[in-house]
């Protein structure tokens, strides 16, 4: 039976210098209250292990508490790059191991089942496999073909937040589970904060994951313990609080560029609020219970901020162009920080592909219904309509590794004319800048049927002849190679703000297959840092229809969230503030009613 203790006791039991895992996914169910208590006690020297570092990693780096980082990806989601992560890597303050997502899942499984390694499909085409020490290649003992072997990855202690526990210490996780199932299996000890403790026999919400008490070390009851991230169905993510945090971080980052790097972490206290005030709690709880049926076109029409200009903008053209890639048989996965991709999926689902399957929140929500784009409401709307709630590792095994996903449309920092991408390190203005990382791109570039990329700002620096480091590319390119690997043949495409490119499998070079209205071939060539092929004849990209424009502006993305990918970084936070203001006004309207908890 797991002990039920106080938050102070839970935090005090965390030793220094251990291999520490962090549960939750993106801005959902992160153990923020527990992390704050651990760091307040001056605990340090951790090996921080997480698929996505994000906000928890920023807090640990702020406290100078990380000795080594094992990760796949780290950003502050829609808010942009994570400044302390960048500072730590660019200035070599910590040791790092950068893994592919599938290798990390399998390495955690190896620890779970007490094996020294676990096999995985090699992400052919990624330079990460040449640089990483997390794996080795060996021939299959049955077929002789090369197989990746991820070395065992043990976790000494896992910190996580969940919705409920019973008095015996059994745990209930609702919604998307991220890598929590894998981390739980690999962890020697597990400390959990929960929203509430209930009587034995009362756990078991629909689509919930239950973890027996034997795998839990101790539990503390901490209402709002994930704040400012979400814990559905109790409260949604407080994007306003996160925006305030990021604005402070950006000010510190600008100060740091003119002072010694070591002063960054100590230059200013940047505390998040522990618990919101009563008015904010009511708002976030209302958001958590809001369902798509409450957000009617009439409600949206009162608060939308999209343009009424009859001519289309480039974001609308690209969204419509992407949407034509899908049909009713498509299974589309939403990657990290890809609002334009999500707009294109929702537009297709609203028009010509109503049976299209959308997998959201990095594999956590399977087959969500159509809903309008939102920041604060997105997770609640998807939580309410998902047919299955899974972990990202489960989705890898059931969908990705079997080659079932047809599309995961992804934006990149840099791509070359051979279809090789770079989301790790780039040179800019005489400096080497750290980017978020590939997340799962190295794996999915091969596992998905179609590898489709988009660039919102086509330039010679972003579309180059050859990237210096390739985080992901399609190494299994021909139909024969893909069929032999048990994968679906498909295409590699790039849709930029100037035109549409398709990779020629023989020449292994992009061909411009359509050019956007008002763009000349000379401009495309001038804005590309490498040589590409050109279709003859070269057609114009089909413009969105009047109905496409109406749907994008009024029903799919009335707050213009897609445009966050098209504005310079200095304008992004102001745009997020305008979106949050419009969402808050809509939620406060009398027509948006929350459903009672028993209906969730």
C-alpha positions in Angstrom: 0.0 0.0 0.0 1.4 3.4 -1.0 1.8 5.9 1.8 -0.4 9.0 1.7 1.7 11.9 3.0 2.1 15.7 2.8 3.6 17.6 -0.1 6.6 18.5 2.1 7.2 14.9 3.0 6.9 13.9 -0.6 9.5 16.5 -1.7 11.9 15.8 1.2 12.1 12.1 0.1 13.7 13.1 -3.2 17.5 12.4 -3.0 20.1 14.5 -4.8 21.9 13.3 -7.9 19.4 10.6 -9.0 18.0 9.7 -12.4 14.8 11.7 -12.3 11.8 11.2 -14.6 9.0 13.7 -15.1 5.5 12.7 -16.0 2.8 14.5 -17.9 2.7 15.6 -21.6 3.3 19.1 -23.0 1.1 21.5 -21.0 -1.0 18.7 -19.4 -0.8 17.1 -16.0 2.8 18.3 -15.2 3.7 17.8 -11.5 4.5 21.5 -11.0 3.6 21.8 -7.3 5.9 18.9 -6.5 8.7 20.2 -8.7 8.6 23.6 -7.0 8.8 21.9 -3.5 11.7 19.7 -4.5 13.6 22.7 -5.9 12.7 24.9 -2.9 14.7 22.4 -0.8 17.8 23.0 -2.9 17.8 19.5 -4.4 20.4 19.3 -7.3 22.6 17.3 -9.6 19.8 15.4 -11.3 19.9 13.4 -14.5 16.7 14.8 -15.9 14.9 12.3 -18.2 11.9 13.3 -20.3 10.7 13.0 -23.9 9.8 16.7 -23.8 11.6 18.9 -21.3 9.4 22.0 -21.6 8.3 23.9 -18.5 9.6 21.4 -15.9 13.0 21.5 -17.5 13.0 25.3 -17.5 12.3 25.3 -13.7 15.0 22.8 -13.0 17.5 24.7 -15.1 16.5 28.0 -13.4 17.4 26.3 -10.1 20.7 25.0 -11.5 19.6 21.5 -10.6 20.4 19.5 -13.7 23.7 17.7 -14.2 22.7 15.7 -17.3 19.7 15.9 -19.7 18.3 12.9 -21.5 15.6 14.1 -23.9 14.1 14.1 -27.4 12.6 17.6 -27.6 12.2 20.8 -25.6 10.2 24.0 -26.2 7.6 26.1 -24.6 5.0 24.9 -27.0 3.1 27.7 -28.8 5.1 30.3 -26.9 8.3 29.4 -28.8 11.9 28.4 -27.9 12.7 27.5 -24.3 15.4 30.1 -23.3 17.0 28.2 -20.4 17.3 25.0 -22.4 18.9 27.0 -25.2 21.3 28.7 -22.7 22.3 25.4 -21.1 23.0 23.7 -24.4 24.6 26.6 -26.3 26.9 27.4 -23.4 27.6 23.7 -22.6 26.4 24.0 -19.0 25.1 20.4 -18.8 25.8 17.0 -20.3 23.2 15.9 -22.8 21.9 12.7 -24.5 19.5 13.4 -27.4 17.4 10.3 -28.2 14.8 9.5 -30.8 11.3 9.0 -29.3 10.9 5.4 -30.3 14.3 4.5 -29.0 13.5 6.1 -25.6 10.2 4.3 -25.4 11.9 1.0 -26.1 14.8 1.7 -23.6 12.2 2.4 -20.9 10.5 -0.9 -21.8 13.8 -2.7 -21.5 14.1 -1.4 -17.9 10.4 -2.3 -17.3 10.9 -6.0 -18.3 14.4 -6.2 -16.9 16.3 -6.6 -20.1 19.6 -4.9 -21.2 18.2 -3.6 -24.4 15.0 -3.5 -26.6 14.7 -3.5 -30.4 13.3 -0.7 -32.6 13.1 0.2 -36.2 16.2 2.2 -37.2 15.3 5.7 -38.3 17.3 5.6 -41.5 18.4 9.0 -42.7 18.9 10.7 -39.4 22.3 11.9 -38.4 21.2 11.6 -34.8 21.9 7.9 -35.1 25.6 8.6 -35.9 26.0 11.0 -33.0 24.0 9.2 -30.4 25.4 6.5 -27.9 21.9 5.4 -26.8 21.8 2.5 -29.3 23.7 -0.1 -31.3 22.9 -1.9 -34.5 22.8 -5.7 -34.6 21.7 -8.2 -37.2 18.4 -10.0 -36.5 19.1 -13.5 -35.2 16.2 -14.7 -37.5 16.4 -12.7 -40.7 19.9 -11.2 -40.5 18.5 -7.7 -41.2 19.8 -4.7 -39.2 17.9 -3.9 -36.1 18.3 -1.0 -33.7 18.8 -2.0 -30.0 18.1 0.8 -27.5 20.1 0.4 -24.3 18.2 0.1 -21.1 17.1 3.4 -19.5 16.4 3.2 -15.8 14.6 5.8 -13.8 15.4 6.0 -10.0 12.4 8.2 -9.2 9.4 9.4 -11.2 7.5 12.6 -10.3 4.0 12.7 -11.7 0.6 14.3 -11.2 -2.7 12.4 -11.7 -6.4 13.1 -11.2 -7.3 10.7 -8.4 -6.0 8.2 -5.9 -7.9 6.0 -3.6 -7.0 5.6 0.1 -5.0 2.5 -0.6 -2.8 4.3 -3.1 -4.2 3.1 -6.4 -3.9 5.9 -9.1 -6.2 7.0 -11.9 -4.9 8.9 -14.9 -7.4 10.5 -17.2 -6.8 11.9 -20.7 -3.6 11.8 -22.7 -0.8 9.9 -20.9 2.3 10.9 -22.8 5.2 8.7 -21.9 3.9 8.0 -18.4 3.2 4.3 -18.9 6.8 3.7 -20.1 8.3 5.9 -17.3 6.2 4.1 -14.7 7.5 0.7 -15.8 11.1 1.9 -15.7 10.9 3.7 -12.4 12.2 2.2 -9.1 10.1 4.6 -7.1 7.1 6.8 -8.0 5.9 9.9 -6.2 2.4 11.2 -7.2 0.4 14.3 -6.4 -3.3 14.0 -7.1 -6.3 16.4 -7.2 -8.3 14.3 -4.7 -8.2 11.0 -2.7 -11.4 8.9 -2.9 -12.7 5.7 -1.2 -11.5 2.4 -2.5 -13.7 1.0 -5.3 -14.7 4.4 -6.7 -11.9 4.8 -9.3 -12.5 4.0 -12.9 -13.6 7.0 -14.9 -14.3 6.3 -18.6 -11.1 5.8 -20.7 -9.0 6.2 -17.5 -5.7 4.3 -16.9 -5.5 2.7 -13.4 -2.2 1.9 -11.8 -2.2 -0.5 -8.9 -0.8 0.6 -5.5 2.1 -1.8 -5.6 3.8 0.5 -8.1 3.4 3.7 -6.2 5.8 4.8 -3.4 3.8 7.7 -1.9 0.9 10.0 -2.7 0.1 13.6 -1.7 -3.3 15.3 -2.2 -2.6 18.7 -3.9 -5.6 20.4 -5.6 -4.3 22.4 -8.5 -1.0 20.5 -8.3 -0.4 20.7 -12.1 -1.2 24.5 -12.3 -0.6 26.4 -14.5 -0.8 23.3 -16.8 -4.0 21.4 -17.0 -5.5 18.5 -15.2 -8.8 17.6 -16.9 -11.6 17.4 -16.0 -10.7 19.7 -13.1 -9.1 22.7 -14.9 -7.6 23.7 -18.2 -4.2 25.1 -18.9 -3.8 28.7 -17.8 -2.3 30.2 -21.0 -2.4 33.7 -19.5 -0.2 32.7 -16.6 2.2 30.9 -19.0 2.3 34.0 -21.2 3.2 36.1 -18.3 6.0 33.6 -17.4 7.3 33.6 -21.0 7.4 37.4 -21.2 9.5 37.5 -18.1 11.8 34.7 -19.5 12.3 36.7 -22.7 13.3 39.8 -20.7 15.8 37.7 -18.8 17.1 36.2 -22.0 17.7 39.7 -23.5 19.5 40.7 -20.3 21.6 37.6 -20.5 22.9 38.3 -24.0 24.7 41.3 -22.6 25.9 39.7 -19.3 27.9 36.5 -18.5 25.9 33.4 -19.2 26.2 32.2 -15.6 24.1 35.2 -14.5 21.0 34.1 -16.4 19.6 31.8 -13.8 20.2 34.2 -10.9 19.3 37.5 -12.5 15.6 37.6 -11.4 13.1 35.5 -9.5 10.6 34.3 -12.0 8.0 32.5 -9.9 4.7 31.1 -11.3 1.7 31.6 -9.2 1.1 28.5 -6.9 -2.7 28.6 -7.2 -4.9 31.0 -9.2 -7.4 33.3 -7.5 -11.1 32.3 -7.2 -12.2 34.1 -10.3 -9.4 32.4 -12.4 -10.2 29.0 -10.9 -13.8 29.4 -12.0 -12.7 30.4 -15.5 -10.3 27.4 -15.9 -12.8 25.0 -14.5 -15.5 26.2 -16.9 -13.0 25.8 -19.7 -12.2 22.2 -18.6 -15.9 21.3 -18.9 -16.7 23.1 -22.1 -17.7 20.8 -25.0 -17.9 21.5 -28.8 -21.7 21.6 -28.8 -21.6 24.8 -26.7 -19.4 26.6 -29.2 -21.9 27.2 -32.0 -21.1 29.2 -35.2 -23.3 32.0 -33.8 -21.1 32.2 -30.6 -17.9 32.1 -32.7 -19.2 34.9 -35.0 -19.3 37.3 -32.0 -15.7 36.8 -31.0 -13.7 35.7 -34.0 -10.8 37.8 -35.0 -10.2 36.4 -38.5 -10.1 38.7 -41.6 -13.2 39.5 -43.6 -11.2 40.3 -46.8 -12.5 38.2 -49.7 -8.9 37.6 -50.9 -7.1 34.7 -49.3 -3.9 35.1 -47.2 -0.9 32.8 -47.6 -1.8 30.9 -44.4 -5.2 30.2 -45.8 -3.8 29.1 -49.1 -1.4 26.7 -47.4 -4.0 25.3 -45.1 -6.4 24.6 -48.1 -3.5 23.1 -50.1 -2.5 20.8 -47.3 -6.1 19.7 -46.7 -6.4 18.4 -50.2 -3.7 15.8 -49.3 -6.2 13.8 -47.1 -9.3 11.7 -47.8 -11.7 9.6 -45.7 -9.1 6.8 -45.3 -6.5 9.2 -43.9 -5.1 8.8 -40.3 -3.5 12.1 -39.4 -1.4 12.6 -36.4 -0.8 16.1 -34.9 2.8 16.8 -34.0 4.2 19.3 -31.6 3.3 23.0 -32.1 1.8 22.6 -35.6 -1.4 24.8 -35.7 -1.4 25.1 -39.5 -1.3 21.3 -39.8 -4.3 21.0 -37.4 -6.2 23.6 -39.3 -5.7 21.6 -42.5 -6.9 18.4 -40.9 -10.0 20.1 -39.4 -10.8 21.8 -42.8 -10.6 18.4 -44.6 -12.8 16.8 -41.9 -15.3 19.6 -42.3 -15.4 19.4 -46.1 -14.4 16.4 -48.2 -13.1 13.9 -45.6 -15.6 13.7 -42.7 -14.3 10.2 -41.7 -10.7 11.3 -41.5 -9.1 10.1 -38.2 -7.2 12.8 -36.2 -4.9 11.7 -33.4 -4.1 14.7 -31.2 -1.9 15.6 -28.3 1.1 13.5 -29.4 -0.8 10.3 -29.6 -2.9 10.8 -26.5 -6.4 11.4 -28.1 -7.5 9.0 -30.7 -10.1 10.0 -33.3 -11.3 13.3 -32.1 -14.3 15.1 -33.5 -14.3 18.3 -35.4 -13.9 21.4 -33.2 -12.8 25.0 -33.6 -9.2 25.8 -33.0 -8.4 27.2 -29.6 -5.6 27.6 -27.1 -7.4 27.3 -23.7 -10.2 25.1 -25.0 -8.4 22.7 -27.4 -7.5 20.0 -24.9 -10.9 20.0 -23.2 -12.7 19.7 -26.6 -10.4 16.9 -27.6 -10.7 15.2 -24.2 -14.5 15.3 -24.5 -14.7 13.7 -28.0 -11.7 11.3 -28.2 -12.8 7.7 -28.7 -9.7 6.4 -27.0 -7.2 8.0 -24.6 -3.7 6.5 -24.8 -0.1 7.2 -24.1 2.3 8.3 -26.8 4.2 5.0 -26.5 1.1 3.0 -27.0 0.3 5.0 -30.2 3.8 4.3 -31.4 3.2 0.6 -31.1 -0.3 0.4 -32.4 -0.2 3.0 -35.2 3.3 4.2 -36.0 5.4 1.0 -36.0 2.7 -0.8 -38.0 2.8 2.0 -40.6 -0.9 2.9 -40.2 -0.4 6.7 -40.0 -0.9 8.3 -43.4 0.1 11.8 -42.5 1.8 13.9 -39.8 2.4 17.3 -41.3 5.4 18.9 -39.7 7.1 22.3 -39.9 10.8 22.5 -39.6 13.5 25.1 -38.9 15.5 24.1 -42.0 15.2 21.7 -44.9 17.4 21.0 -47.8 16.6 20.2 -51.5 17.2 16.5 -50.8 14.4 16.4 -48.2 16.7 16.3 -45.1 15.5 18.4 -42.2 17.3 20.1 -39.3 15.6 21.0 -36.0 18.7 20.8 -33.8 21.5 23.3 -34.4 21.7 26.1 -37.0 24.2 28.9 -37.7 22.8 32.4 -37.5 24.5 35.8 -37.5 27.8 34.2 -36.5 26.4 32.1 -33.7 25.3 28.5 -33.3 21.7 28.4 -32.1 20.0 25.5 -30.4 16.6 24.5 -31.7 14.0 22.3 -29.9 15.1 19.0 -31.4 13.4 16.4 -33.6 11.0 14.9 -31.0 9.7 11.9 -32.9 10.4 13.2 -36.4 13.4 10.9 -37.0 11.2 7.9 -36.5 8.0 9.0 -38.2 9.8 10.3 -41.4 10.0 6.6 -42.4 7.1 5.1 -40.5 4.3 7.4 -41.9 3.0 6.7 -45.3 3.5 10.3 -46.4 6.2 12.6 -45.0 4.8 16.1 -45.6 6.7 19.3 -44.4 5.8 22.9 -44.5 7.7 26.2 -44.4 5.9 29.4 -43.5 8.9 31.6 -44.4 10.7 30.2 -47.5 14.2 31.7 -47.5 17.8 30.8 -48.6 18.7 30.2 -44.9 15.7 27.8 -44.3 15.6 26.0 -47.7 19.2 25.1 -48.4 21.3 22.9 -50.6 22.4 20.6 -47.8 21.8 20.8 -44.0 24.9 20.4 -41.8 23.1 18.1 -39.4 20.0 16.0 -40.4 17.6 15.4 -37.6 15.1 13.6 -39.8 14.6 12.5 -43.4 13.1 9.6 -45.3 15.8 7.0 -45.6 13.4 4.4 -46.9 12.2 6.1 -50.0 11.4 3.8 -52.8 8.2 1.7 -52.9 10.2 -1.5 -52.8 12.2 -0.4 -49.7 9.1 0.6 -47.9 7.1 -2.6 -48.7 10.1 -4.7 -47.7 10.0 -2.9 -44.3 6.3 -3.5 -43.9 5.4 0.2 -44.5 3.1 1.9 -47.0 4.6 3.5 -50.1 4.1 7.2 -50.0 5.3 10.7 -51.0 7.7 13.3 -49.5 6.3 16.8 -50.1 7.2 20.3 -49.0 4.6 23.1 -49.0 6.1 26.5 -48.5 4.7 30.1 -48.8 6.0 30.1 -52.4 5.0 26.8 -53.9 4.6 23.0 -53.6 7.6 20.6 -53.9 7.7 16.8 -54.2 10.8 14.7 -53.7 11.9 12.8 -56.8 12.8 9.3 -55.6 15.4 8.7 -58.3 17.2 12.1 -58.2 16.6 12.5 -54.5 15.9 16.1 -55.0 12.8 18.2 -54.6 10.8 19.2 -57.8 8.7 22.3 -57.8 5.3 20.9 -58.8 3.1 24.0 -58.4 3.7 27.7 -57.8 1.4 29.9 -55.7 -0.6 32.7 -57.4 1.4 35.9 -57.7 4.8 34.2 -57.2 7.4 33.9 -60.1 9.8 31.1 -60.7 12.6 33.6 -60.4 11.5 34.5 -56.9 11.4 30.8 -55.8 14.9 30.3 -57.2 16.2 33.5 -55.5 14.7 32.4 -52.1 16.1 28.9 -52.3 19.6 28.1 -51.2 20.0 25.1 -53.5 19.1 23.8 -56.9 15.7 22.1 -57.4 13.9 20.5 -60.3 10.9 22.1 -62.0 7.8 20.5 -63.4 7.0 21.3 -67.0 4.4 22.6 -67.4 4.4 24.3 -64.0 0.8 24.8 -62.8 -0.5 27.4 -60.3 -1.4 26.1 -56.9 -5.2 25.8 -56.6 -6.6 28.6 -54.5 -9.0 28.0 -51.6 -12.7 28.2 -52.6 -14.9 30.8 -51.1 -16.4 28.1 -48.9 -12.9 27.0 -47.7 -12.2 30.6 -46.7 -15.5 30.9 -44.9 -14.9 27.7 -43.0 -11.3 28.5 -42.0 -12.3 32.0 -40.8 -15.7 31.3 -39.1 -15.6 27.7 -37.9 -12.2 26.0 -38.1 -9.9 28.8 -36.8 -11.9 31.9 -36.0 -9.2 33.2 -33.6 -6.5 33.0 -36.2 -4.2 30.7 -34.3 -2.6 29.4 -37.5 -1.1 32.9 -38.0 1.2 32.4 -35.0 3.5 30.5 -37.3 3.7 33.3 -39.9 4.5 36.3 -37.6 8.0 37.2 -36.4 8.8 36.0 -32.9 8.7 39.5 -31.5 5.0 39.7 -32.5 3.9 36.3 -31.4 3.3 37.0 -27.7 1.1 40.0 -28.5 -0.9 37.9 -30.9 -1.3 35.2 -28.3 -2.6 37.8 -25.9 -5.2 38.9 -28.5 -6.3 35.3 -28.9 -6.6 34.7 -25.2 -8.7 37.9 -24.8 -11.1 36.7 -27.4 -11.3 33.2 -25.9 -12.0 34.6 -22.5 -14.8 36.8 -23.8 -16.3 33.8 -25.5 -16.1 31.5 -22.5 -17.7 34.3 -20.3 -20.6 34.5 -22.7 -23.9 33.1 -21.4 -24.1 30.6 -24.2 -21.0 28.6 -23.2 -22.1 26.3 -20.5 -20.1 23.6 -18.7 -21.3 20.1 -18.4 -21.5 18.4 -15.0 -18.6 16.2 -14.1 -20.7 13.0 -14.2 -21.2 13.5 -18.0 -17.5 13.8 -18.8 
